[in-house]
Amino acid sequence: MMLVDKQILFTENIGKLIYWAYKAGFGLTFGDAFRDRRQSALNAQQGKGIANSLHTCRLAVDFNLFIDGIYQAQSGVYRPLGEHWKSLHPDNRWGGDFRPVPDGRHFSMEDGGIKECLIK
C-alpha cells in the first residue's frame, strides 16, 4: 500500500473516531495533527518524542478531550476513545498503551508494522 493510500485510510478512521466521540458525549479539538521534521527532531532532542514521528507522515494526530466543557489531561480518561480507535483497524495504535510513558492524546496508524515515518 502506498503512503497516500494509508493516509486516506487513516483520515477515514479519524473521521469515524470523531463521529463516535461526539455521539458518546465527548468534545474534541485537534492538538498536534501534522508535525514537520524539524519540530520532530527538536522534540526528540528534548526527550519529547521521536525524530521520525508518524505525525510527519500524516499518520498520527493528538486530540484535546473535553467532557462537559472541561479539558481532560489524564491519559486514562481517553481510554474509551483509544479502545474504539483500535477497533477500527488492526494497524491503529493508541498512545495510552505506550510504555513507560502513556500518551492518551495520541492516535496513530502504523505503516506496515513500522511505528515511525521513514519517508525522507
C-alpha positions as CSV (number, residue, x, y, z in Angstrom):
1,M,0.0,0.0,0.0
2,M,1.3,3.4,-0.9
3,L,1.7,6.1,1.7
4,V,-1.1,8.2,0.3
5,D,-3.5,5.1,0.5
6,K,-2.6,4.7,4.1
7,Q,-3.1,8.4,4.8
8,I,-6.6,8.2,3.2
9,L,-7.5,5.2,5.3
10,F,-6.1,7.0,8.5
11,T,-8.2,10.1,7.7
12,E,-11.3,8.0,7.2
13,N,-10.7,6.3,10.5
14,I,-10.1,9.6,12.3
15,G,-13.5,10.8,10.9
16,K,-15.2,7.7,12.3
17,L,-13.5,8.3,15.7
18,I,-14.6,11.9,15.8
19,Y,-18.2,11.0,14.9
20,W,-18.2,8.2,17.6
21,A,-16.7,10.6,20.2
22,Y,-19.4,13.2,19.7
23,K,-22.2,10.6,19.8
24,A,-20.7,9.4,23.1
25,G,-20.7,12.9,24.6
26,F,-17.0,13.7,24.2
27,G,-15.8,17.0,22.9
28,L,-12.6,17.0,20.8
29,T,-10.3,19.6,19.4
30,F,-7.1,18.9,17.4
31,G,-3.8,19.1,19.1
32,D,-0.8,18.1,17.1
33,A,-2.2,16.8,13.7
34,F,0.9,17.4,11.5
35,R,4.4,18.0,12.6
36,D,7.3,18.9,10.3
37,R,10.5,17.1,10.6
38,R,12.4,19.9,12.1
39,Q,9.9,20.1,15.0
40,S,10.1,16.3,15.5
41,A,13.9,16.4,15.6
42,L,13.7,19.2,18.2
43,N,11.2,17.3,20.3
44,A,13.4,14.2,20.2
45,Q,16.4,16.2,21.3
46,Q,14.3,17.4,24.3
47,G,13.2,13.9,25.1
48,K,9.6,14.6,24.0
49,G,9.1,12.1,21.2
50,I,11.0,10.6,18.2
51,A,12.5,12.3,15.3
52,N,10.7,10.2,12.8
53,S,7.2,10.6,14.3
54,L,4.2,9.3,12.4
55,H,2.9,12.9,12.7
56,T,5.4,13.8,10.0
57,C,3.8,11.3,7.6
58,R,0.3,12.4,8.4
59,L,-0.4,9.1,10.1
60,A,-0.9,10.5,13.7
61,V,-3.0,13.0,15.5
62,D,-3.2,14.2,19.1
63,F,-6.6,15.3,20.4
64,N,-7.6,17.5,23.3
65,L,-10.6,15.9,25.1
66,F,-13.4,17.8,26.8
67,I,-16.1,16.4,29.0
68,D,-18.9,18.8,29.9
69,G,-16.6,21.6,28.5
70,I,-13.7,20.7,30.8
71,Y,-10.4,19.8,29.3
72,Q,-9.2,16.3,30.4
73,A,-5.4,16.0,30.8
74,Q,-5.1,12.4,32.2
75,S,-4.3,9.7,29.6
76,G,-6.7,7.2,31.2
77,V,-9.7,9.4,30.5
78,Y,-9.1,8.8,26.8
79,R,-9.4,5.0,27.2
80,P,-12.9,4.7,25.6
81,L,-11.6,6.7,22.6
82,G,-8.5,4.6,22.4
83,E,-10.3,1.3,22.6
84,H,-12.7,2.4,19.9
85,W,-9.8,3.7,17.7
86,K,-8.1,0.3,17.9
87,S,-11.3,-1.5,16.9
88,L,-11.4,0.4,13.6
89,H,-8.3,-1.1,12.0
90,P,-5.6,-3.6,13.0
91,D,-2.9,-1.0,12.4
92,N,-4.4,1.6,14.6
93,R,-2.4,2.4,17.8
94,W,-3.4,4.4,20.8
95,G,-0.8,6.3,22.8
96,G,-2.4,5.3,26.1
97,D,-0.8,1.9,25.6
98,F,2.7,3.3,25.2
99,R,5.2,2.3,27.9
100,P,6.8,3.5,30.0
101,V,5.0,6.9,29.5
102,P,1.4,6.7,28.2
103,D,0.2,9.4,25.8
104,G,-3.6,9.1,25.8
105,R,-4.0,12.1,23.4
106,H,-2.1,10.2,20.6
107,F,-3.9,8.2,17.9
108,S,-1.8,6.8,15.0
109,M,-1.7,4.2,12.3
110,E,1.4,2.1,11.8
111,D,2.6,1.8,8.3
112,G,3.1,-1.9,7.6
113,G,4.1,-2.5,11.2
114,I,6.5,0.4,11.2
115,K,5.9,2.8,14.1
116,E,7.8,5.7,12.7
117,C,7.9,7.7,9.4
118,L,10.8,6.6,7.2
119,I,9.9,8.8,4.2
120,K,12.6,11.4,3.7
